[in-house]
Amino acid sequence: MQSNRRQMIRSIAGGSLLLPGIMSQLMSDSANAAKSNNPLSPKDSHFPATAKRVIFLFMTGGVSHVDTFDHKPILNERHDQQQRPRNFYKGSGWKFRKYGESGMEISDLFPHIGSVADEICMINSMKNINGDHFGATIGIHTGSATFNRPSFGSWVSYGLGTVNQNLPSFVVVSEGIPYGGGQNWGSDFLPVLHQGTQIVPGNDPIKNIRPAGDSGKLQKAELDLVEFFNKQHLKGREADSNLASRIRSFETAAGMQLAAPEAFDLSNETQETLDLYGLEPGQTTSFGWQCLVARRLAQRGVRFIELVDGDTFLDRNWDAHANISKYPKLSKNVDQPIAALIKDLKRLGMLDDTLVVFTTEFGRGPFVPEPGTNGRGHHASAYSSWIAGGGIKGGLVYGKSDEFGSQVAENIVSPHDFHATLLHCLGMDHEKLTYRNAGRDYRLTDVHGEVLHHILKS
């Protein structure tokens, strides 16, 4: 009869003279666990933070700014008129309305987000570093459109660690894969345990998460023993970050068997909460499910949560070269859940220390090649993003594009400025958050980035 690894461990631990010494060491290790050199342990920020965590909402495909958050009446006034050869004005098909005490203008595509306008800071002067889907998506996630670099979420995990060792510090909830693939949440040269863990909406968001067969006590004894051997193997190899990260990933995976099923179980949420997010009892898909799960993960100490809407299929993302008429369907899918997330965090007292970020890779062009075109092309020169909570001024519109939404007219905001500002809210100086690799110190913001102090409460 062949012995598998589990049987071997049981045999060694239970039937030999090694047991007393091993158990003594295990107890000692357990007592000192909090003092161990765990790369995911909570770390002090550079200065007092206004935010503890990030919920990053990414809309795949490039949301048209001039149809959603950046009102340009002149486009409607000159709709289908020629600006120059093969350049015609294209007006928006949706009416803009003023919301809240701030009077922020938001289109009819997002009435629910309009209801929380006084909580958000609208940035209408974003300018990305690349105009194609792959480069722009990678750019807003990593700060580089050309070279592989760690993602924003990985840098936050590296800089601050996490308060819940039984869940990943960086979780991505996404039904599909955006342009650029897993590089958007990869850790690159940072230790691998800082990369994002993808969760797929559905009845089984994490495959094989529930332990089979053995009792919890027996499994814990086995895992403690494996941890003991792993730590013995690590001695003398402490400089090997990949080995340490792999060991830590096993420990996190074991903890997830206990913590993750509860985190993704919405059965204890009230009907009022489900209605707020537009969910039916037992529903395990939709962007509403993603948003409610994000709130639950935030409550349980996950440091960075990214929610991805859409993938690389044109009928499931915001890319609209020839079919902008799909926008009402797309906006209906995310509008109520996003507003619900902000309202829910606020009523729970969590919005004050949670950054909720809404962004996309670029906007859509205000001009089209011929009259009657039912779409818009890529436009990275000016587009919109917004931030709520975590020390950000609500009801503020920062920066502006020109009268057509073509170029930034005031206060250009690059991905580096965007990242620097979010890091600042988390208590991190983007110039000091560095990692030594290949003989130089790398930063999320490279050699760029300015904090947007005007949008901060203090």
Order of alpha helices (4+ residues) and beta strands (2+ residues): alpha-alpha-beta-alpha-beta-beta-beta-beta-alpha-beta-alpha-alpha-beta-beta-alpha-alpha-alpha-alpha-beta-alpha-beta-beta-beta-beta-beta-beta-beta-beta-alpha-beta-beta
